[in-house]
Amino acid sequence: MSIFRPIFDRSNTPDIQRVRHELRKRTLRVASVQDLTPHMIRVTLTGPDLEGFVSSSPDDHIKIFIPDLDGTPTRRDYTPRRYDPQTGTLLLDFVKHDGGPAAAWACAAKPGDQLQIGGPRGSQIITGQIDRWLLIGDETALPAIGRRIEELSVGTSVTSVVAVPVVADEQLFVTAANHIAHWIHRPSENADQADGFITTLEGIEIPDRTFVWIAAEASVAKALRRYLLEERKVASKWIKAAGYWVKGLVDASVKDIDGGH
Ligand SMILES: Cc1cc2nc3c(=O)[nH]c(=O)nc-3n(C[C@H](O)[C@H](O)[C@H](O)COP(=O)(O)OP(=O)(O)OC[C@H]3O[C@@H](n4cnc5c(N)ncnc54)[C@H](O)[C@@H]3O)c2cc1C
């Protein structure tokens, strides 16, 4: 009897399924604003336009439409942190930083204000035989990382490595998964430096079948992807990396670094 071994077994590699959603612009109302941590503002949005809102993956993004600092209409990317169809609410978490109209809008937001949003246009759903998740990011990635940790099924192994300015910026996630959290503290001005992440990652085992998800300032996300490929020999199929913002540039991102997947 001969044993047939496929040369390339797809079940051994993760896959990213792209799903499209109906693109609709919605006008929502601010229900509440909360200082979640010293550098993060949570805005709860509501309104009948939320009807039919779909967000199938924790790293989905929507566009928010806001006035630029000189009043010209502009748009920015934000993660639907949590959508609850029961209460008809959508949470967005905004990093507080200087010089950005989206951050300024969130800092000034109050109940009753309006916000137009569009999307998500689509979702990238990561599937496959994943034994463990390694989620790496800065404060802009915390909404996606928190949502992924909360949505993972019971007993799934997940490790997060997140850089925030101060201890009080750490967040606690309620999850059925087995979660280990590593926090890095560095001032916001150093958000374009990867060293703290690499030092932390050097102490973390990355066994086979670990899916590594990265989102941070673009040069950091690129450096971390390179470190994982070259030093830790993680196969590129097991890494999804994105630059969520670019230091010094307005409305800039690199959503899929080097093909990402
Ligand atoms: C897919 C995706 C999902 C995202 N989800 C979120 C989210 O849920 N929450 C969130 O807060 N951000 C998120 N971001 C990042 C956010 O879109 C950017 O930080 C955006 O540039 C903020 O817009 P702004 O108008 O405040 O600043 P901009 O006008 O774009 O930039 C003004 C200046 O501020 C700098 N800057 C931008 N962001 C930061 C920052 N975080 N810290 C320090 N300096 C900064 C820029 O380099 C520029 O010099 C996401 C990005 C992507 C691509």
PDBQT file of the ligand as one rigid body, heavy atoms in Angstrom, charges set to zero:
ROOT
HETATM    1  C1  LIG A 301      -6.874  49.793   8.719  1.00  0.00    +0.000 C 
HETATM    2  C2  LIG A 301      -6.610  50.914   9.728  1.00  0.00    +0.000 A 
HETATM    3  C3  LIG A 301      -7.298  50.930  10.936  1.00  0.00    +0.000 A 
HETATM    4  C4  LIG A 301      -7.032  51.939  11.883  1.00  0.00    +0.000 A 
HETATM    5  N1  LIG A 301      -7.724  51.945  13.071  1.00  0.00    +0.000 NA
HETATM    6  C5  LIG A 301      -7.483  52.925  13.977  1.00  0.00    +0.000 A 
HETATM    7  C6  LIG A 301      -8.222  52.981  15.208  1.00  0.00    +0.000 A 
HETATM    8  O1  LIG A 301      -9.153  52.195  15.456  1.00  0.00    +0.000 OA
HETATM    9  N2  LIG A 301      -7.910  53.965  16.101  1.00  0.00    +0.000 N 
HETATM   10  C7  LIG A 301      -6.915  54.893  15.831  1.00  0.00    +0.000 A 
HETATM   11  O2  LIG A 301      -6.671  55.769  16.682  1.00  0.00    +0.000 OA
HETATM   12  N3  LIG A 301      -6.221  54.880  14.671  1.00  0.00    +0.000 NA
HETATM   13  C8  LIG A 301      -6.496  53.932  13.742  1.00  0.00    +0.000 A 
HETATM   14  N4  LIG A 301      -5.808  53.923  12.559  1.00  0.00    +0.000 N 
HETATM   15  C9  LIG A 301      -4.770  54.954  12.352  1.00  0.00    +0.000 C 
HETATM   16  C10 LIG A 301      -5.374  56.282  11.905  1.00  0.00    +0.000 C 
HETATM   17  O3  LIG A 301      -6.097  56.113  10.701  1.00  0.00    +0.000 OA
HETATM   18  C11 LIG A 301      -4.190  57.275  11.700  1.00  0.00    +0.000 C 
HETATM   19  O4  LIG A 301      -3.495  57.465  12.908  1.00  0.00    +0.000 OA
HETATM   20  C12 LIG A 301      -4.648  58.595  11.120  1.00  0.00    +0.000 C 
HETATM   21  O5  LIG A 301      -3.540  59.195  10.494  1.00  0.00    +0.000 OA
HETATM   22  C13 LIG A 301      -5.223  59.545  12.180  1.00  0.00    +0.000 C 
HETATM   23  O6  LIG A 301      -5.727  60.677  11.516  1.00  0.00    +0.000 OA
HETATM   24  P1  LIG A 301      -5.527  62.142  12.077  1.00  0.00    +0.000 P 
HETATM   25  O7  LIG A 301      -6.440  63.008  11.265  1.00  0.00    +0.000 OA
HETATM   26  O8  LIG A 301      -5.693  62.143  13.564  1.00  0.00    +0.000 OA
HETATM   27  O9  LIG A 301      -4.004  62.484  11.751  1.00  0.00    +0.000 OA
HETATM   28  P2  LIG A 301      -3.367  62.829  10.286  1.00  0.00    +0.000 P 
HETATM   29  O10 LIG A 301      -3.944  64.093   9.752  1.00  0.00    +0.000 OA
HETATM   30  O11 LIG A 301      -3.483  61.633   9.401  1.00  0.00    +0.000 OA
HETATM   31  O12 LIG A 301      -1.841  63.067  10.661  1.00  0.00    +0.000 OA
HETATM   32  C14 LIG A 301      -1.370  64.281  11.254  1.00  0.00    +0.000 C 
HETATM   33  C15 LIG A 301      -0.009  64.035  11.869  1.00  0.00    +0.000 C 
HETATM   34  O13 LIG A 301      -0.158  63.145  12.976  1.00  0.00    +0.000 OA
HETATM   35  C16 LIG A 301       0.674  62.003  12.818  1.00  0.00    +0.000 C 
HETATM   36  N5  LIG A 301      -0.057  60.835  13.361  1.00  0.00    +0.000 N 
HETATM   37  C17 LIG A 301      -1.058  60.129  12.788  1.00  0.00    +0.000 A 
HETATM   38  N6  LIG A 301      -1.472  59.162  13.613  1.00  0.00    +0.000 NA
HETATM   39  C18 LIG A 301      -0.712  59.248  14.730  1.00  0.00    +0.000 A 
HETATM   40  C19 LIG A 301      -0.663  58.523  15.942  1.00  0.00    +0.000 A 
HETATM   41  N7  LIG A 301      -1.486  57.501  16.180  1.00  0.00    +0.000 N 
HETATM   42  N8  LIG A 301       0.243  58.889  16.877  1.00  0.00    +0.000 NA
HETATM   43  C20 LIG A 301       1.081  59.924  16.678  1.00  0.00    +0.000 A 
HETATM   44  N9  LIG A 301       1.091  60.667  15.535  1.00  0.00    +0.000 NA
HETATM   45  C21 LIG A 301       0.194  60.329  14.583  1.00  0.00    +0.000 A 
HETATM   46  C22 LIG A 301       0.939  61.903  11.331  1.00  0.00    +0.000 C 
HETATM   47  O14 LIG A 301       2.157  61.242  11.079  1.00  0.00    +0.000 OA
HETATM   48  C23 LIG A 301       0.961  63.362  10.914  1.00  0.00    +0.000 C 
HETATM   49  O15 LIG A 301       2.238  63.904  11.152  1.00  0.00    +0.000 OA
HETATM   50  C24 LIG A 301      -6.075  52.941  11.596  1.00  0.00    +0.000 A 
HETATM   51  C25 LIG A 301      -5.417  52.928  10.367  1.00  0.00    +0.000 A 
HETATM   52  C26 LIG A 301      -5.668  51.934   9.438  1.00  0.00    +0.000 A 
HETATM   53  C27 LIG A 301      -4.937  51.940   8.120  1.00  0.00    +0.000 C 
ENDROOT
TORSDOF 0
